[in-house]
Amino acid sequence: MRGLSVVVAGAVLLAGCTAPAKEQSPVGSASGPAASQAPDGFEQYYGQALEWEDCEDGLQCATASAPLSWQDADAGSIELSLVRNPADGKDPEGSLLVNPGGPGASGVDFVQSDAQSDGSIFGKRLQDAFDIVGFDPRGVQRSTPVACFDDARKGESLAKDFDRSTDAGLQAMQEEYEAWNAACAENSGEVLGHVDTQSAARDMDMLRAVLGDDALNYLGFSYGTQLGATYAGLFPDRAGRLVLDGAIDTTLSSEEISHGQAVGFENALRAYVQDCQAGASCPLTGAVDDGMRQIRQVLDHAYERPYETSSSGRTVTQSLAFYGIAVTLYNQGSWPALTQALDEAINQGTGNALLYLSDQYFDRNADGSYATNSEEAMRAVSCLDDRATTDVEQMRADAAAIEKDAPTMGSFFGYGGLTCAGAEYPQVKQEFDLHAKGAAPILVVGTTNDPATPYVWAEGLASTLDSGVLLTYEGEGHTAYQPSRTCVADAVESYLVDGEVPADGATC
């Protein structure tokens, strides 16, 4: 889920890890399953041959065809964009499909970023053992995309503030979402009604077959854990070695997701404030509670008098200030950037750094264009997967409960039911088994102070999955796996490459 953007973040602190217990799990072979695995009427998709072409950084790119609807073979087709980094080893195990999160994040960008940064995302053991394959899910960027507002109108919409305490403010908020969703319906075409997570999981099974793997090996982060768990629930007999890092608890409602994320970001912000105040150049004074109140004052100032910037007359509204703060909490390495932004806002009364950070969150380029359609895809997928209540009194009660538990950040997580106002397509009926009965062991990784996917969600997902195995990383930031974090990397890579399943409850 991306109630904020649920994407992979970077380094946190290193810690020790309990030794994994050895147990073997099946790996997907590259022997090439036939199109007979396809649902009736969809054989052409499972049987297609990809035409790989060399693209930059030593990677290979291809485009797959997928059905618009997995319920109607005659409804037409869409395109899925793929990239792979061929295995470096002599005896590769097959493909490892990866997803960076979102919904709406680009798997193509993800694999390309790793190649451009000399393997900072995927460890050498994974690169030796697997063809690492990234894809843009349906609705995302290079695949058949969701399109909504033009860039100028999108920027205007993302910067808007609303007075959620009044009926007029909620009406204005609803009208803005209705306008957004109407633009999506006008500019996206029929794909808009078919970008749900279950359809994307069915795409992954087709890709597994096309790539020549008998079982799916998969590394999913954040929303990618929901996608992976959905795949396991739909195709438990084809689930090979699945690692779900930064887990979403698939049993939770939209309201529970929003509440959990609000508390997660509140806790992460408190950890930042404590760290900041221990340094010499922190602009936040007093105790941690005082520092949290000062950050709230920055947010309130942005609502009452948006911060001026040197960027062509743009100002930092409360919404932009919130995202500028929140984006730094995904990664402890970004905390100094938050300190700089708060210092500028508090001591200079300007918002250049906050604006830069919010633009980073939304993938906004300096010329006002947007590098991705992640926001459009996120909202479209979310509205098909699950919808929060639209009852105003219930939304107000839920918002009050959120703000009680997250007084600094919580006001931005309420009234989620309005997001889908005017959406043309209804919520999709759940067709998968939450427990993924019969699947091989599924490794679920959780970070104890993850803001975007709180640790309790990892506990919940591991418990819900019949074969779930929980690995805990004690630290800050969103998601845990990275090559430099040796304990987590060893456990994840030993499972994916060797089938060694960590002991349930192992801690790094």
Buried (B, 14 or more C-beta within 10 A) or exposed (E): BBBBBBBBBBBBEBBEBBEBEEEEBBBBBBEEBEBEBBBEEBBEBBBBEBEBEEBEBEBBBBBBBBBBBBEEBEEEBBBBBBBBBBBBBEEBBBBBBBBBBBBBBBBBBBBBBBBEEEBBBBBEBBBBBBBBBBBBBBBBBBBBBBBBBEEEEBBEBBBEBBEBEEEEBBEBBBBBBBBBBBBBBEBBBBBBBBBBBBBBBBBBBBBBBBBBBBBBBBBBBBBBBBBBBBBBBBBBEBBBBBBBBBBBBBEBEBBBBBBBBBBBBBBBBBBBBBBBBEEEEBBBEEEBEEBBBBBBEBBEBBBEEBBBBEBEEBBBBBBBBBBBBBBBBBBBBBBEBBBBBBBBBBEEEBBBBBBBBBBBBBBBEEEBEBEBBBBBBBBBBBBBBBBBBBEBEEBBEBBEBBBEEBBBBBBBBBBBBBBBBBBBBEEBEBEBBBBBEEBBBBBBBBBBBBBBBBBBBBBBBBBBBBBBBBBBBBBBBBBBBBBEBBBBBBBBBBBBBBBBBBBBEBBB
